[in-house]
Amino acid sequence: MNLDRIGSITSELSANLLRSIVLPEGIRAWFARPLSDRLRNLYKPIYVAEKAPAAPVIRPGGPVLLFGGPSAPDQGIVEIIHLIGGRGARVAVLPLAATDQEQAGAEAVRLFTRFGVKKVESLGPVTSETLSDPAWCERVAAAEAVVLCGEDPRLGMGLVRGTRCEQTLQHLHAAGKVLAGIAGGAAMLASRFQTATGLAEGLDLASGLVVAPVLTGLIQSNASNEGASIDQLIRILQAERVHGLMGACIRPGAGLILRDGDARVIGDETVTFLDAEAPQSKRIDACGVKAHVLSEGYGINLRSRKPFSPPKEPPRAAAVR
């Protein structure tokens, strides 16, 4: 008995039998119908693997500097002075996120005057009406660098949102001017920022001015609740996936320079970047978060999401005797 021949005949008969089955048109249409939204949403969390977060949109524009804490490291102020062409350039301070705008503006001005910058001015205190005044916005636009400061980014965004000043800041960035933020002012420049500082306060996010393509956290006057803040940011990235943004926890005493898609660390403290990884299984909730703790000179490319080291110094020529 030729078993191979019998198997071949059986397969051929089975294939012919299947081809001979004719389904009524209604049944064929029922099998070919698209799934309803209810069924698609029901089965997607279990059976559909979510794609990796898309790279954030890097819009062309000038340098953006983000500083943690109530002040800025000296390296950051010196960097701004170099970027604007020296001590003779004009710097405008906007204490939008401060509860005491006069005091916050004066403190930010001193950061520059101690390095010999003469044309630095605080344009506060301001109101929503001031921020929509064309003459006042022209004073902002005349500066080579604009510095936002204060402790509460929600307060600042509540003032500036929808005003002429918001448009002015966007135009300055697009024109290549330098924008800098200290503490709450830094959070205002980010794409998104976390509005709470503890896990018990929820996972609320707010939109910033979107000139820095990161989700910011831990920009505050002290690092006493650093662990809770980082835990919260991790939960945000896992739950929301926030349009491919990376989280940036900027410790007081540290800063970030964002330029041409790169984010480089300056200052004596560290910046922790959090990157929500693509899920390794078919369950979209099974995703982890990759952390990069970077010190001064190190950075990360926001497009490739890969860290980089400081540039190597060229070898010194041997002394000629």
C-alpha positions, 0 to 999 in steps of 0.5 A, a space after each residue: 500500500 502506497 501511503 504517500 499516494 493515499 495522502 496525496 489523493 486525500 489532500 486533493 479530494 479535501 481541496 476540491 471539496 472546499 472549493 465546491 462549497 458555495 456560501 450564500 451571498 449574505 453569509 459571505 458578506 457577514 464574514 467579511 464585515 468590518 468589526 464594530 467599534 465595540 468589538 474592536 475596542 474590546 479585543 484591541 487591549 488584549 490582542 493588538 500590540 501597540 506600536 512604539 511611540 512616534 518620535 516627537 516633532 522637532 520644529 526648527 527654531 532657536 535654542 531652548 534652555 530648561 533649568 530645574 529649581 529656583 535658580 539656574 547654574 552658572 554654566 547655563 547663564 554663560 551659555 545664554 550669553 554666548 548664544 546671544 552674542 555677548 554681554 551687550 545683547 538684550 535679555 527680557 525676563 517674564 516672571 509669568 509663573 511666579 506668585 510674587 512676580 516682582 521678586 522672581 523677576 528681580 532674582 532672575 535679573 541678578 543671574 545675568 547682571 552678576 556676569 556683566 549683562 547690562 541690558 537685562 530687564 524684568 517686564 513684570 508684574 503682568 496681567 492677561 491684559 498686559 500680555 495682549 498689549 501690542 506695545 508690551 509684546 514689542 518690548 519682548 520681541 526686541 530681546 535676543 533672549 527671553 527668560 520665563 521664571 516662577 514656581 507654578 507653570 499652571 499659573 503661568 499658562 493660565 496667564 499667557 494662553 491665548 494672548 498676543 504674548 504666546 504668539 510672540 514667544 512662538 515667533 521668537 522661537 521660530 526666528 532663532 531667538 533664545 528661550 529659557 525657563 527657570 523652574 515653573 518657567 521651564 515647564 511652560 516651555 515643554 510640550 507637556 508637564 505634570 501638574 501634580 507632585 505626588 502619586 496621590 494627586 493623580 496623573 494630570 498633564 497640562 500643555 505648555 508652549 510646545 517649544 521643547 519636545 519633552 514631557 517635563 517633571 521634577 522642576 521645583 525648588 527642592 528634590 525632597 519628593 524626587 522619588 514620588 515625582 519620578 514614579 508618577 512620571 513613569 506611570 504617566 508614560 506607561 498609561 498615556 504614552 503621550 505622543 512619543 514624548 520622553 520624560 525629563 526629570 530636571 533636578 535643581 542645579 541642572 539644566 538642559 540645552 535643546 538644539 537641533 533635536 539634541 538635549 544636552 545636560 549642563 550644571 552640577 546635578 543630573 537629568 533623568 530621561 524616561 523613555 516608554 519602551 515598545 511592548 515586548 508582548 501582544 498586550 499593550 499594557 506590558 510596556 516598561 520604561 527605560 531610564 537614562 541618568 545623565 550628567 553634565 556634557 552628556 545628552 540624548 537625541 530626541 529623534 533616535 532616543 539614544 544618549 551620547 557622550 561629551 565630545 572628546 577633546 583633541 589631543 594636545 601637541 607635545 611640547 617642543 624642547 
